[in-house]
Amino acid sequence: SRTRFVPTAFGLLAPSELLDPRNNLLSYIFGGEDRFPAQQCSTEEWLAMLGALGMKTQVDRDAFLQCAKKVEALGASTSDRPPPDVLSRAGLLATHLLNNLTTLAGAPA
């Protein structure tokens, strides 16, 4: 669904614009951003419905690329060595890539 009806911390988003807060990688990479349903819409029933309506629940190739771009942007925003939280996100992303290389390499973008 493209209709923006789901409350987030900062406004309304469509289900297809949301990320599943139950996914550890998505939650860690995009934590603190306006990409997750508000608390009142984060029950299992809501999350199941939002998933059926297009919320990103798994880290497929497209989501992995979004994560990589986010980590790159966070790293580029520092003039010196990236801070520990950026390095931690990069490490988690690298681990996910190694553990899911076949799936991520075979899926179309």
C-alpha positions in Angstrom: 0.0 0.0 0.0 1.3 3.5 -0.9 -1.2 5.3 1.3 0.5 7.0 4.2 -1.6 5.9 7.2 0.9 4.3 9.6 2.1 6.6 12.5 5.8 6.7 13.1 7.8 8.8 15.5 7.8 11.8 13.1 4.8 11.5 10.9 2.9 9.0 8.7 4.4 6.5 6.2 3.0 3.9 3.9 3.5 0.3 4.8 5.9 -0.1 1.8 8.1 2.6 3.3 8.4 0.9 6.7 11.0 -1.5 8.1 10.1 -4.3 10.5 11.5 -3.4 14.0 11.7 -7.2 14.7 14.5 -7.5 12.2 17.7 -7.1 14.1 19.8 -5.9 11.2 17.3 -3.4 10.0 16.7 -2.1 13.5 20.4 -1.7 14.2 21.3 0.0 10.9 18.3 2.3 10.8 17.8 2.7 14.5 16.5 6.2 15.5 15.2 6.9 12.0 11.6 7.5 10.9 11.4 4.1 9.2 9.6 2.1 11.8 6.0 2.0 13.0 5.2 3.9 16.2 4.9 1.9 19.4 1.1 1.6 19.2 1.4 0.0 15.7 4.2 -2.4 16.7 2.1 -5.2 18.2 2.4 -8.6 16.6 -1.0 -8.1 14.9 -0.1 -4.8 13.5 3.3 -6.0 12.3 1.8 -9.0 10.6 -0.7 -6.8 8.8 2.0 -4.2 7.8 4.2 -7.1 6.5 1.3 -8.3 4.3 0.9 -4.7 3.0 4.5 -4.4 2.0 6.6 -3.5 5.1 10.2 -4.7 4.6 10.5 -7.7 6.9 13.6 -9.4 5.5 17.0 -8.2 4.4 16.9 -9.1 0.7 19.3 -7.7 -1.9 17.5 -4.3 -2.1 17.3 -3.9 1.7 21.0 -4.9 2.0 22.0 -2.2 -0.5 19.9 0.3 1.5 21.8 -0.8 4.7 25.2 -0.5 3.0 24.4 3.0 1.7 23.2 4.0 5.1 26.5 2.8 6.7 28.5 4.5 4.0 26.7 7.8 4.6 27.2 7.5 8.4 30.9 6.8 7.8 31.3 9.7 5.3 29.7 12.2 7.8 32.9 12.0 9.9 36.1 13.7 9.0 38.3 11.2 10.8 38.1 7.6 11.7 34.4 6.4 11.8 33.0 6.3 15.4 32.5 2.9 17.1 28.8 2.7 16.3 29.4 3.1 12.6 32.1 0.4 12.7 29.8 -1.9 14.6 27.0 -1.4 12.0 29.5 -2.1 9.2 30.7 -5.2 11.0 27.2 -6.5 11.5 26.4 -5.8 7.8 29.6 -7.7 6.7 28.7 -10.6 8.8 25.2 -10.7 7.3 26.8 -10.6 3.8 29.1 -13.5 4.6 26.2 -15.6 6.1 23.8 -14.8 3.2 26.1 -14.4 0.2 24.4 -17.0 -2.0 21.0 -15.6 -1.4 22.0 -11.9 -1.8 24.1 -12.6 -4.9 21.4 -14.5 -6.6 18.5 -12.2 -6.0 17.8 -9.4 -8.6 18.1 -5.9 -7.3 
